[in-house]
Amino acid sequence: MEDPLTVVGERICLVKPIERWEHNNRSPKVSEGPQFLKKDNKVFVFYSAGACWTDGYSLGYTWMDTSKNPLDLNSWVKSNSNPVFVSNTTGNAFGPGHNSFFKSKDGKEDWILYHANPKSGLGCGGDRSVRMQKFSWDTNGFPLLGSPKPLNNELLKPSGE
């Protein structure tokens, strides 16, 4: 960026909805809501895919080592051929997506903020609720988001609150 309003140079496309879970055989095929996360020597870009109007809406990510060039498409590695955060049908969490991340007030915990539907088949409507939960990291520095917590499940506050 030359300034906050002016893009300079060639753009690159990090993610296209080519995996089945990224489009659920629906059209239009959408990858949306990119969210940046950095830890140690890794940069992650999370995205929502699978169409918000389906229960298959979920999260994936691509990542790169911070020593690489972010404008070189070969620097980025897609997480795998499966989503990393999906519906929890027994926990009233359908189509989790559009996430963001934050640290607890004391900086000791990592949390994900996202939305999901309480029932199957509700799509992109007003029934989605905002949810949050703590997540952890594996020994190689990759995020372990787990599964969406059941609706109305009492959670501990972020540390330092």
C-alpha positions in Angstrom: 0.0 0.0 0.0 1.3 3.4 -0.9 -1.1 4.9 1.7 -4.3 3.6 3.5 -6.3 4.1 0.3 -3.9 3.3 -2.6 -2.9 -0.2 -3.6 0.4 -0.5 -5.3 1.8 -3.5 -7.2 0.3 -6.8 -8.3 -2.3 -8.5 -6.2 -2.1 -12.2 -5.3 -5.0 -14.6 -4.5 -4.2 -16.7 -1.4 -7.3 -18.8 -1.4 -9.8 -20.1 -3.9 -12.8 -22.3 -2.9 -11.7 -25.4 -4.7 -12.0 -28.1 -2.0 -15.5 -29.6 -1.6 -15.9 -28.3 1.9 -15.1 -24.7 0.6 -18.2 -24.7 -1.6 -20.5 -27.6 -0.7 -21.4 -27.9 -4.3 -23.2 -24.5 -4.1 -22.9 -21.5 -6.2 -21.6 -18.9 -5.9 -18.4 -20.3 -4.5 -17.2 -18.0 -1.7 -14.1 -17.7 0.4 -14.6 -14.6 2.7 -13.8 -12.9 5.9 -10.0 -13.1 6.0 -8.6 -12.8 9.5 -4.9 -12.4 10.3 -3.2 -14.2 13.2 0.5 -14.3 14.1 2.4 -16.4 16.6 6.2 -16.7 16.8 7.5 -17.3 13.3 4.2 -18.1 11.6 1.5 -15.9 10.0 -2.0 -17.3 9.5 -4.8 -16.0 7.4 -8.1 -17.7 8.4 -11.1 -17.5 6.1 -14.8 -18.6 6.0 -16.0 -20.9 3.2 -18.7 -23.3 2.4 -21.4 -20.7 2.0 -23.1 -19.1 5.0 -26.4 -20.3 3.8 -25.3 -23.9 4.5 -24.6 -25.8 7.7 -21.3 -26.6 6.1 -20.0 -23.0 6.5 -16.7 -23.4 8.4 -13.1 -22.1 8.8 -9.9 -22.9 7.1 -6.5 -21.2 7.0 -3.4 -20.7 5.0 -0.1 -19.9 6.6 3.5 -19.0 6.0 6.8 -18.7 7.8 7.6 -15.0 8.6 11.0 -15.3 6.9 9.2 -15.8 3.5 7.8 -13.2 1.1 4.0 -12.7 1.7 3.6 -11.6 -1.9 5.0 -14.8 -3.3 2.2 -17.3 -3.5 4.7 -20.2 -3.0 5.3 -18.9 0.5 1.8 -19.9 1.6 0.7 -23.3 2.6 -3.0 -24.2 2.8 -3.8 -25.9 6.1 -5.1 -29.1 4.5 -8.0 -30.4 2.5 -10.4 -30.2 5.5 -11.8 -27.3 7.4 -10.3 -26.6 10.8 -13.5 -25.4 12.6 -16.8 -27.0 11.8 -20.4 -27.4 13.1 -21.0 -29.0 16.4 -24.4 -30.6 15.7 -24.8 -31.8 19.3 -23.9 -28.4 20.7 -26.2 -26.2 18.7 -23.4 -24.6 16.7 -24.2 -24.8 13.0 -22.1 -23.1 10.3 -19.4 -21.4 12.5 -17.7 -18.6 10.6 -16.5 -15.0 10.3 -14.0 -15.3 13.1 -11.6 -13.0 14.7 -9.0 -13.4 17.5 -8.1 -11.7 20.7 -5.9 -12.2 23.7 -7.1 -12.2 27.3 -6.7 -9.0 29.3 -3.5 -10.3 30.9 -2.1 -11.6 27.6 -1.9 -15.2 28.8 -4.8 -16.8 26.7 -5.8 -16.8 23.1 -9.5 -16.6 22.2 -11.5 -17.0 19.0 -14.7 -14.9 18.4 -17.1 -16.3 15.7 -20.8 -16.6 14.9 -22.9 -19.7 14.5 -26.6 -20.7 14.2 -28.4 -22.5 17.1 -30.2 -24.9 14.7 -29.7 -26.5 11.3 -30.9 -24.8 8.1 -31.0 -21.2 9.4 -28.5 -19.9 6.8 -27.3 -16.3 6.9 -30.2 -14.8 8.8 -30.6 -13.1 12.1 -30.6 -16.3 14.2 -26.8 -16.4 14.2 -25.2 -15.5 17.6 -21.7 -14.3 18.5 -19.7 -16.8 20.4 -16.2 -17.0 21.9 -14.0 -19.6 23.3 -10.4 -20.2 24.4 -8.1 -22.1 22.0 -4.5 -23.5 22.3 -1.5 -24.2 20.2 0.2 -27.4 19.3 4.0 -28.0 19.9 4.8 -27.0 16.3 3.1 -23.6 16.7 -0.2 -24.3 14.9 -3.6 -23.2 16.4 -5.9 -25.9 17.9 -9.3 -24.3 17.7 -11.2 -27.4 18.9 -14.9 -27.6 18.3 -17.5 -24.9 18.8 -18.7 -25.0 22.4 -22.3 -25.9 23.0 -24.8 -23.1 23.0 -25.4 -21.7 26.5 -22.4 -23.7 27.9 -20.9 -21.6 30.7 -17.4 -20.6 30.0 -14.8 -19.1 32.3 -13.9 -15.5 31.6 -10.7 -14.7 29.8 -7.8 -14.6 32.3 -7.2 -11.2 33.8 -10.9 -10.1 33.7 
